[in-house]
Amino acid sequence: MAWSRTYDIPYFLIDRDRKLRVTALLQFLEDMAIRHSEFCGVGLDYYQEKGVAWVLAKWDVEIFSYPVFNQQITITTVPTSFRSYFGFRKLEVRSEDGELLAKAHTLWVFVDTMRKKPIPVTDEVVHAYGLTRDQKAPLAIEAPVPPKTDEMVVSYQIRPADIDTNRHVNNIRFVEWAIDTLPVDFTENHTVQRVMVDYRKELTYGEPVSCVAEMARNDNGITTRHQINGDEKTASLITIMWT
């Protein structure tokens, strides 16, 4: 069941060129997934009552053109299938005239929040999204590649503001840390074209965080590979393609 919502691009989410920041775009996509769940009756109150949650495991986001300040965009999301404790969701971002600005394939894991373990998606949830059990085909999501060198390393402190409703570091923070590990003169003069993220372990308040990054140039542009490390564990791998 496809579901759409329209957003305006506010001033506080744009960069110096008046374009929507890539991390803000990811926030819109995450917001759409939550709001769609609310619309289907299996949102935050449902999660709290049942002691469950959807945790983002992977996403592959391609950006073709960035919306600008005060522009109106429409985001459409479609849950496509469920397999065991996995859920797949597609998203598209379009301009007022229908131009495709960005698209994303995402993989989510259904978890028991008390035991912090994956559990099978219930029939109630499957049917709430208008799907059936026989819809199991996965979406194509390319896995990010870990860096081979520690060309750049930066440490971060987890703040209370980094924690979301699942009591761990919000998904967007990982991408923010990855980008902030790179030199400012690089990020200000290049544009993110694609983001691939693999979330492996949660991070919580008080844990040390280090971000390792390397940069590779090729015929298609520049690729940066990132590894986010927590307390003796790899929390996330991220690959970003730039133009």
Number of C-alpha atoms within 10 A of each C-alpha: 11 13 16 15 13 14 12 13 19 14 13 11 16 19 14 8 10 17 18 23 20 23 17 16 21 18 14 15 23 16 12 20 22 16 18 21 18 14 13 16 14 19 17 17 11 14 16 13 8 12 14 22 23 24 20 21 19 25 26 23 24 18 19 15 17 19 22 20 18 15 14 16 22 18 21 20 22 18 22 21 21 27 16 14 16 22 24 24 19 21 22 20 27 19 18 11 9 10 12 17 18 21 20 21 24 25 24 18 23 23 21 17 19 8 10 12 12 18 17 14 20 14 11 9 16 17 12 16 20 12 17 15 14 9 12 16 11 17 15 12 18 14 15 21 17 18 19 12 13 12 11 14 17 15 14 12 12 18 12 13 9 18 17 12 10 16 14 16 20 20 24 16 14 24 24 13 19 25 22 13 21 21 10 10 8 11 14 11 9 13 18 19 20 20 22 24 27 22 18 15 15 17 26 21 15 11 14 15 21 19 25 24 24 20 16 11 11 7 5 9 12 17 20 21 22 33 27 27 20 18 13 9 13 18 19 26 26 27 25 24 21 18 12
